[in-house]
Amino acid sequence: MSNIKFINQEHIPIEMHKARIVQKINLISLEERIKANNKASNNSHLLKNEDVFLDMLTDSGVNAMSDKQLAAMMEADDSYAGSSSYFKLKEKINEMFDMPYFLPIHQGRACEHLLSRVYVKEGMIVPMNYHFTTTKAHIELAKGKVIELLTEEGLKEESDCKFKGNIDINKLNELILKTENNKIAFLRIEAATNLIGGQPVSLNNMKEVSKVCRENNVKIILDASLISDNLYLIKTREKGYENKSINEIIKEISKCFDIIYFSGRKLGSSRGGGICFREEQDFLLVRNLVPVYEGFSTYGGMSVREIECMRVGIEEILDEDVISQGPIFIEEMTRLLVQNGVPMVTPSGGLGVHIDCTKFLPNIPKEQYPAASVACALYIISGIRGTERGTLSEDRDDNGEEHFAPMELLRLALPRRVFTLSQIKYAVDRITWLYNNRELIGGLKFTEEPETLRFFFRKIRAYR
Ligand SMILES: Cc1ncc(COP(=O)(O)O)c(C=O)c1O
């Protein structure tokens, strides 16, 4: 992003791209939004996109693509096996992450499925900074258990800590000390940790955790789905890295890990995903499952057009103008909301802005899903769709008891290069109005509750 200041000294994020293909969006009337929300059973995942004005549900697969990505899709080499598009991608990945082995896999959770199948066995644990919904589901389906090792700051909605995604090294050492040999399937670090507000992990923390893992023979895996936001935040927040290039920072990150996987829908702004391996032995274990679940190992369930697009998208994360756009817009939107008194997760991170709904609706208890209530209300008053990231995004435990999330967040994702500053200002205005009229919002209760990843297909209604 360009460092431009106006005459009045105002700093605003200036887009370093221009729009050449656009999509029309609709702002349907309030009455129509109420009907659409009822039809979707108060679940933003079940709304039709044509009924949504600003779609801030997620950044997955909805970041804007570049002209170069679209052009590369036309050159794709279509073949079941040995496509040259695959070899071009593999070469790019090897060069970026300095890892010799690579498998394309059709999306992030499919990588998690294969890694859990190979490494997680009944009774094993998987320590990590914090879980992601699909990661936890796959580990638990393989009968393993997630152990979270975030530092205390990570779970504070408001904090001065620049790296709230960091792992607490003392907790890690204690866990290793008290765990039987071979019971740790692997340790996972998630870049720009999604469910706690897109909060970054420092490179020094990755180095420290890696040292402990290697000293104790624990495999260490990076979920790099949101690495582009994390890279930018390391470069701008972490002492010692301000003068390093993004390429140098990626190389230092890679050295800390044995395996790196990612959702290409987030990283590289396209579709798909992939897993990089340092050791041939790990590569072979996972590769042998690919034809069973994904397809041949040179397309991994993806179209070759997506493979070409991913290659260009991944190369583009070396460009600071590209990777700064998300975090800078998120910072600006968070700043405007904080200025208007709306309780927010601070400092801002990657992926989107995160509203602290425990403070937004202090009278609605966790069992009435305050963040999902705010999500419904916001859609009704503005046509903006976000997603709940709190207790409703957790599944019940084996006894059917609620697992209360430590934070109740409404996430409004800002897919990269999609929204303009005037649209951000519209969102800020509507959220502020809702906050000032929050006594209108009540709680919710389930009418239909799936057992696994319940937030996707749940049906829910007003509590009263
Ligand atoms: C951190 C993280 N890991 C994994 C995934 C799963 O990726 P996908 O949506 O491609 O299955 C996501 C998706 O949102 C994510 O945010």
The ligand as an ORCA input file, in Angstrom:
! r2SCAN-3c Opt
* xyz 0 1
  C      -6.921    -21.467      9.185
  C      -7.736    -22.312      8.257
  N      -7.372    -23.577      8.036
  C      -8.076    -24.372      7.204
  C      -9.191    -23.911      6.554
  C      -9.967    -24.827      5.648
  O      -9.748    -24.446      4.324
  P     -10.837    -24.738      3.166
  O     -11.954    -23.768      3.353
  O     -10.086    -24.528      1.893
  O     -11.273    -26.142      3.330
  C      -9.606    -22.596      6.756
  C     -10.811    -22.096      6.077
  O     -11.398    -21.110      6.396
  C      -8.858    -21.783      7.640
  O      -9.215    -20.523      7.903
*
